Amino acid sequence: MIGRARARRRAAALALWALAAAAASCAGRRDPGRDRDRDDPADSRDGDREKRLWSPFEIAFLAPNQILEPKDDVRGLRLTLIYGVHRDVYGLGLAGGADRATGRAAGAQLAWGVSATGGETAGLQWAGLVSHCGARFAGVQFAGVWSSAGVPFRGSSEGNGRLTGLQLAGLVSRGSVTGAQVSGVANAASSVALGLSEGVQAAMGVNLARSVAGVQLAGGLNKASRSLHGVQLAFAANACGGGAGAQVGLINIVENGESRAAWSGLQLGLINSAHEGTGVQIGLLNFNRAGWVPFFPLVHFGWGAPTPALRAGSSSRRSSGIARSFEG
C-alpha cells in the first residue's frame, strides 16, 4: 500500500512538471490574433505587440518568479502560490495568496487573499479578503472584506466602469452597480439601477449612492444624494435629493433645493421633512413648505411648490434648516 501511494505521488509530480514544461514551450509562441488586433491602446502605447506571449498553463510562486512574464497572457489554468501578475487572463485562476491581471479577464478567478483585475472582467471573482475590478464587470463579485468595481488601479489599461450582476462583501462594497449590492456594513455606489428602473442596495449599516432606481435597505442610514425613484427602508434615517417613491424610517429627509429634483411620494416615520414636495407625510413631526401650512403633526399633505408667501417667509418657518441639521 505504501509503495502504491508513493507511485501515485511520483506520477502526479511528473504530470505537473510535464504541464509546466509544456507551458514553457507554449510561452514561446506569438499570438497571431493579438498581432492583428489594432484596437488595444495599451499594446500600441508600450510597443510590446510583437513580444507578448501566451500559455494555456501557468505556475506563479512570487512574481516575477513565474513561468511567464507579467506582460504575457494566460489562456487556460493559472496556479498562484503567493503572488502572480499577468496581462490578460482567460479561464480558471486559483491562488493561495493574491493574483492580478493588469488587462482583461474572463472565467473564474478564485483567491484566498486578493483577486484584482485592471480591465474588463466577466464571470466569477471570489476572494477571501479583497476582490477588485478596475473597469466594467459582468457576473458575480465576492469578498470576505472589501469588494470594488469600476475603480482603476495603477498600471491598469482601462478606465472607470460599472458592475452588472451581483456584488457581495463581508464589510464594504463599492462601485457603480447595475443589479444588487449587498454587504455586512456599508455599500457605496455612484448610481444603482437594474434594467431601466430597478436595483437593490442592502447593508446592516449604511447605503450611499448619488442616484437610486429601486430599493435601499439599511439598518442605519440610506442616502441618495441626487435622486430616489423607488423605496428607502431604514431603521434610523433616510435622505434623498428628490424623486418619487417612499421613505420609511425614524427620520426621513428630502432636501430638494433649486438644483435638485422635486419630490412626490410617501414619508412614514417619527420625523418627516420635505423642503417642498407632493405627497403624504405620516409621523409625529411633519415639515413641508408645499403644504397648506409648513408644519403639521400626525398627517400632512403637500401640493408641489410652496406659495410665494412661504418662499419669502422667515427662516424659522423653513424645514430645510432641520434637514441640514440631521444631514450634519
N, C-alpha and C positions, 0 to 999 in steps of 0.2 A: 504493500500500500504506500509506504514512504517513497519507494522508488518511482511508482507511478505519479505521485504528486510532484516529485522533482522533475520528472519528464514533462509534465504539463506546464510547469512554471518555465522550464527552459524553452518549450515550444512557443509560449506566449511572448517571452522576451525576444526570441528570434523573429517572430512575426512583427513585433513593434519596431525592431531595428530595421527590418525589411521595408516597412512603411516609411520610416524616416529616410532610408536610402532612396526609395522611390520619390519621395518628396524633394529630396535634394537634387535628384536628376531632373525632375519636372521643373524645378525652380530655374533651370537654365533656359526655359522656353520664353519667348516673347509672345504676347497675346496679339495676333493679327487684328482681331476686332478692336482692341484697345488702340492699336496704331491708327486705325481708320476713324476713330472717334475724335471729331473736331469740336465737340460741344463741352468738353471738360476744361473749364478755365484754369483749374489748378495744374493740370498737365502742361498746358501751354505756358503757364507762368513759370514753372520750375524747370522746364526743359527736359523732364525725365520720361518723355513718351517712349523713347527707344530703349530705356533702361529698366522700366518697370517689369517685374516678373510676377508669376503666379504659380500656385501649387494647390493640389487637391488635399494636401495633408500638411499640418504644421505642428511642431512642438516648440513651445517657448518656455524657458526657465526663468530668466530675469533679463528683460531687454537691456542691451542688444544681444544677449546670449540666446539666440533663437536661429532656426534654420534660415528663414527669410529675413530680409532687411525690413525696417519699418515702413519703407515706401512701397513694398510689394503687397500683392493681393493674396487672399486665401479663398479658395472655392471648394469647399468640402468640409473637412473636420479640422478644427483648431483646438489644441490642448495647451493650456497655460498652467504652469505650476505656481509661479509667484506673480509675474507681470509680463504681459506681452502687448506689443503695439504693431499694427499693420495699417495698410491703406483701406481698401475695400474688403469686406468680409461677407461671404455668402455661404450659408449652410449652418452647421452646428458648431457652437463655441462653448467649451467647458473650461472654467477657470477656478483654480483653488484660491487665488488671490484676486487679481484685477486684470481685466483685459480692456483694450482700447482700439477702436477703429477710427482713424482720423478722417476717413471718407465715408462712403455709404455702407450699409449693412442690411442683410435680409436673411430671415430664418429665425433661429433661436440662439440667443446669447445668454448663457447662464454662468453666474459667478457668485462665489461665496462672499466676496468683498465688494468690488466695484465693477460695474459694466458701463462703458461710456462709448458713444459714437458721436462723430462730429458732423456727419452728413445725413441725408435722408435714410430713414430706417423703417423696415416693415417686418412684422412678426411678433416675437416674444422677447422681451428684455427683462430678465429676472436677476436680482442682486440681493445678497444678504444685508448689505449696508446702503449703497448708493447706486441708483441707475440714472443715466443721463443721456439725453439726445440733444444735440445742438441744432437740429433742423426739424423738418417735418417727420412725424412719427405716425405710423398706422399699425394698430394692433393693441397689445397689452403690455403695459409697463408696470413693474412691481419692484419695490424696495422695502427692506425692513426699516430703514430710517428716512431716507430722502429720495424723492423721485422728481425729476425735472425734464421738461421737453421744450424745445424752441429757444433755448438759451445757448448761443455758441460759446465754445471754449477755445482757448488759444491753440492755433495750429489747425483748426477745422477749415474745411473748404466751403462751408455753407453759411447762410445767414439764419435769421430767426424763422421759425415755422410754427406749426400747430400740431397737436396730438389729436388724432382721430381714433377713438376707441375708449379704452379703459385705463385709468391711471390710479395706482394704489400705492400707499405708503404707510408705514407704521407711525411716522411722525408728521412729515410735511410733504405735500405735493405742490409742484409749481409748474406753470406753463399755460399757454393758450390751448384750451381743450375743446374739442368737439366730441361730446359724449358724456362720460362720467368721471368725476374726480373724487376720490374717497381717501381720507386719511384719519389717523388717530387724533391729531392735534389741529393742524391748520391746512387749508387749501388756498392757493393764491393763483389767480388767473387774470390775464388781461381781458379775456372775453370767454364766456361759457355758452355754447349753443350746440344742440344736437339736431341735425337736419335743418329745418327752417326756423323752428321756434322752441325746441325742447332741449333740456340739459339738466344735469344733476351735479350739485356740489354737496358733499356730506362730510362733516367733521365733528368730533367731540368738542372742539374748541371754537375756531374761527374760520369763516369763509370770506375771502376777499376777491372782488372782481370789479372791472370797470363797467361791464355790461353783462346782464344775465338774461337769458331767454329760457325759462324753465323753473327749476326748483333749487333753493338753497336750504339746507338743513344743518343746524348747528346747536350745540349745547350752550355756546356762549354768544357769539356775535356773527351776524350776516351783514355784509356791506356790498352794495353795488353802487360805486361812486358816480357812474353816469346814468344808467337806467336799469329798471327791472321790468320785465314782461313775464310775469309768472307769479310764483309764490315764495315768500320768505317765512320760514318757521324756525324760531329760536327760543330757547328758554329765557335768555336775558334780553337781547336787543336786536332790532333790525333797522337798517338805514339804507336809503337809496336816493338817487338824484332825480327821480321821476319815473314815469312809465305807467303801466297798468297791471293790476293784479291784486294780491292780498298780502298783508303783513300780519303775522300772528306772533306775539311775544309780550314780555312785560313792558318793554319800551319800543315804540315804533316811530320812526322819523322819516319824513320826506322833505328834503331841503332842495326844492326846485326853484332856484333863482333865475335870473334872466337868461343865463346860458344853459340851463337845464331843461329837460322835458317836463311837460305838465303831468300831473298825477291823476289817475282815475282808478278807484277801486275801494277795497275794504281795509280798515285798520282795526285790529282787535287786540287790546292789551290794557295794561294798567294806565299808561300814559301814551297818548297818540298825538303826534304833531305833524301837520302838513302845512308848509308855507302857503301854498294855495293849491287846491285840487277839487276834483269832483268825486263824490262818493260818500261812504258812511264810515263814521268812527264810533266804536263802541268801547268804552272804558271809563275809568274814574275821572280822568282829566283829558279833555279833547280840545285841541287847538287847530283852527283852520281859518285863515283870513278870508277864504272864499265862502264861508258860511254866513248865515243871516246875522250872527254875532261871531266875533273872533274866538270866543271860548264858550264851551258849554259842557257840563258834566254828563256822564252816562251815555247819551246818544247824541251825535252831532252830524249834520249834513253839510256838504259843500256843493256849490254850483259853478265851479270854474274859477275865473279870475276874480280877485277882490274888487270891490267898488272903489271909485276914486277917493271917497272919504276915508276908507280904510287904508288905501295906499298912502294918504297924507297923514294918517294918524300918528300918534306919538309912539316912541319905541317901546313903551310899556305895554302896548296893545299888540305887539308883534310876537308871534310864536317862533320866528326864526332864531331869536336870541336863545330861547330854551333849547332849540335843536342844536345850535352850535355848542352850547354848554355840555350837552350829552356827548357830542362828537369829539369834544375836547381838544 
